[in-house]
Amino acid sequence: MLAALICPALPACSGVLSGREFQNLLAGGPEGTTIVFQGGTDKVFYSPSLKNKLRLAPELGPEFLKHKILQNTVTEGVFIGAMIEDGKWRIVSGIAGIAADTDSGHGVLTLLQTFPEDTTIKAFQKRDRLYAVVIVEDAPGGIVCRRSQWERLFALKGEPKMVTVPCEFTVGNTVTPAGSR
């Protein structure tokens, strides 16, 4: 869905990872994997095995994204994203899913912010939240990520703007800044 709309405009989309390849890449560690974007001040930790409060709620538990939001989701988990804004760390956390685009098969990691009060579908639908997407490509110069900025879900109009940046993958959670532990 998203990758199919983005890929026609990209010169080297043939190296975009499939949903299963993306899933295998992020399942490298027993607890999860951190994507470190160029510069290291923007990171996303994804774990298919850890649970947050929403993933434990009966209505919003495992396969919530697959059944209610992205039917082509191949795996779900939780994420913690950290970025520096105005010289301070900003943390966003929630649920994430890797979907395989139905037309191209390209993998798209969708990150959806959640809150502690998200215990029912009704509560989940009441509050605006941030979302972002990431696509990984094995390019001639190395691994790059096509990623969107964090956007408000209720303000969604069209497809998110994507930027391409070098990225690295680290086993485990390296998101939490050393000074805040």
C-alpha positions as CSV (number, residue, x, y, z in Angstrom):
1,M,0.0,0.0,0.0
2,L,2.4,2.8,1.2
3,A,5.5,1.3,-0.5
4,A,3.6,0.9,-3.8
5,L,2.8,4.6,-3.7
6,I,6.4,5.6,-2.8
7,C,8.4,3.2,-4.9
8,P,7.4,4.4,-8.5
9,A,9.1,7.7,-7.7
10,L,12.3,6.1,-6.5
11,P,15.1,5.1,-8.8
12,A,16.3,2.0,-6.9
13,C,13.2,0.4,-5.4
14,S,14.3,-3.1,-6.3
15,G,16.4,-3.3,-3.2
16,V,13.5,-2.6,-0.8
17,L,13.2,-5.4,1.7
18,S,10.0,-7.5,1.6
19,G,7.8,-7.8,4.7
20,R,9.4,-11.1,5.7
21,E,13.0,-9.8,5.1
22,F,12.2,-6.8,7.2
23,Q,10.7,-9.0,9.9
24,N,13.8,-11.2,9.9
25,L,16.1,-8.2,10.1
26,L,14.3,-6.8,13.1
27,A,14.1,-10.2,14.8
28,G,17.9,-10.4,15.1
29,G,18.0,-10.1,18.8
30,P,15.9,-12.0,21.4
31,E,14.6,-8.7,22.8
32,G,14.5,-6.7,19.7
33,T,16.5,-4.4,17.4
34,T,17.2,-0.7,17.4
35,I,17.3,1.3,14.1
36,V,19.8,4.1,14.4
37,F,19.2,6.8,11.8
38,Q,22.1,9.0,10.4
39,G,23.7,11.0,13.2
40,G,22.5,8.7,16.0
41,T,20.1,11.3,17.5
42,D,17.0,9.6,16.1
43,K,16.4,6.0,17.0
44,V,13.6,3.4,17.0
45,F,13.7,0.2,19.1
46,Y,11.3,-2.5,17.9
47,S,10.5,-5.7,19.7
48,P,8.2,-8.4,18.5
49,S,8.4,-10.2,21.9
50,L,8.0,-7.5,24.5
51,K,4.5,-6.4,25.6
52,N,3.1,-3.0,26.6
53,K,-0.1,-2.3,28.4
54,L,-2.1,-2.0,25.2
55,R,-0.8,-5.3,23.8
56,L,-2.0,-7.0,27.0
57,A,-5.6,-5.5,26.8
58,P,-8.1,-8.1,25.5
59,E,-9.6,-5.8,22.8
60,L,-6.2,-4.4,21.7
61,G,-3.9,-7.4,22.1
62,P,-1.9,-9.4,19.7
63,E,-2.9,-9.0,16.1
64,F,-4.8,-5.7,16.8
65,L,-3.0,-4.0,13.9
66,K,-3.7,-6.9,11.6
67,H,-7.4,-7.2,12.4
68,K,-8.3,-3.5,12.7
69,I,-5.8,-1.4,10.8
70,L,-3.4,-3.1,8.4
71,Q,-4.7,-6.5,7.2
72,N,-1.4,-7.3,5.4
73,T,0.6,-7.1,8.7
74,V,3.1,-10.0,9.0
75,T,4.3,-9.3,12.5
76,E,3.4,-7.0,15.4
77,G,5.3,-5.7,18.4
78,V,6.1,-2.6,20.5
79,F,8.5,0.3,19.8
80,I,10.2,3.1,21.6
81,G,11.4,6.0,19.5
82,A,13.7,8.7,20.7
83,M,14.8,11.9,18.9
84,I,16.4,15.1,19.9
85,E,14.1,18.2,19.5
86,D,15.2,21.6,20.7
87,G,18.2,20.1,22.4
88,K,16.1,17.7,24.5
89,W,15.3,14.0,24.1
90,R,11.7,13.3,23.1
91,I,10.3,9.7,23.6
92,V,7.4,8.2,21.7
93,S,6.3,4.7,22.3
94,G,3.5,2.4,21.2
95,I,2.7,-0.5,18.9
96,A,4.3,-1.3,15.6
97,G,3.7,-3.7,12.8
98,I,5.6,-4.8,9.7
99,A,3.2,-5.0,6.7
100,A,3.9,-6.6,3.3
101,D,2.6,-4.3,0.6
102,T,-0.1,-6.3,-1.3
103,D,1.1,-5.1,-4.7
104,S,4.9,-5.0,-4.4
105,G,5.6,-7.2,-1.3
106,H,7.8,-4.4,0.1
107,G,8.0,-4.3,3.9
108,V,6.7,-1.2,5.7
109,L,7.2,-0.7,9.5
110,T,4.3,1.4,10.8
111,L,4.8,2.9,14.3
112,L,1.6,4.0,16.1
113,Q,1.8,5.9,19.4
114,T,-0.2,4.5,22.3
115,F,-1.1,5.8,25.8
116,P,-1.7,4.1,29.1
117,E,-5.5,4.7,28.9
118,D,-5.7,2.8,25.6
119,T,-7.4,-0.3,27.1
120,T,-10.5,-0.5,24.7
121,I,-11.1,0.2,21.1
122,K,-13.3,3.1,22.0
123,A,-10.6,4.7,24.2
124,F,-8.0,4.1,21.4
125,Q,-10.2,5.9,18.8
126,K,-10.9,9.0,21.0
127,R,-7.4,10.3,21.1
128,D,-5.1,11.7,18.4
129,R,-1.7,10.1,18.3
130,L,1.6,10.2,16.3
131,Y,2.5,7.8,13.6
132,A,5.5,7.2,11.4
133,V,6.6,4.7,8.8
134,V,10.0,3.2,7.8
135,I,11.0,1.3,4.7
136,V,14.5,-0.3,4.5
137,E,16.5,-0.6,1.2
138,D,19.7,-2.4,0.5
139,A,21.2,0.2,-1.8
140,P,24.6,0.0,-3.7
141,G,26.1,2.4,-1.0
142,G,24.8,0.4,1.9
143,I,21.6,0.1,3.9
144,V,19.3,3.2,3.8
145,C,16.0,3.9,5.4
146,R,13.1,5.8,3.8
147,R,11.3,7.2,6.7
148,S,8.6,9.7,7.5
149,Q,8.5,12.4,10.1
150,W,6.2,11.9,13.1
151,E,2.8,13.0,12.0
152,R,-0.6,13.4,13.8
153,L,-2.9,10.6,12.8
154,F,-6.1,12.7,12.7
155,A,-4.3,15.3,10.5
156,L,-3.4,12.6,7.9
157,K,-3.9,14.0,4.4
158,G,-2.4,11.9,1.6
159,E,0.8,9.9,2.0
160,P,3.5,11.0,4.5
161,K,6.6,12.8,3.1
162,M,9.5,10.4,3.1
163,V,13.2,11.2,3.5
164,T,16.1,8.8,2.7
165,V,18.9,8.5,5.3
166,P,21.7,6.0,6.1
167,C,20.7,3.7,9.0
168,E,22.2,1.0,11.1
169,F,20.7,-1.9,13.1
170,T,21.8,-2.7,16.6
171,V,20.6,-5.8,18.5
172,G,18.8,-4.8,21.7
173,N,17.4,-1.5,23.1
174,T,19.9,1.4,22.6
175,V,17.1,4.0,22.5
176,T,17.1,5.1,26.2
177,P,19.7,8.0,26.5
178,A,22.5,7.1,28.9
179,G,21.8,10.1,31.1
180,S,18.1,9.1,31.7
181,R,18.7,5.5,32.9
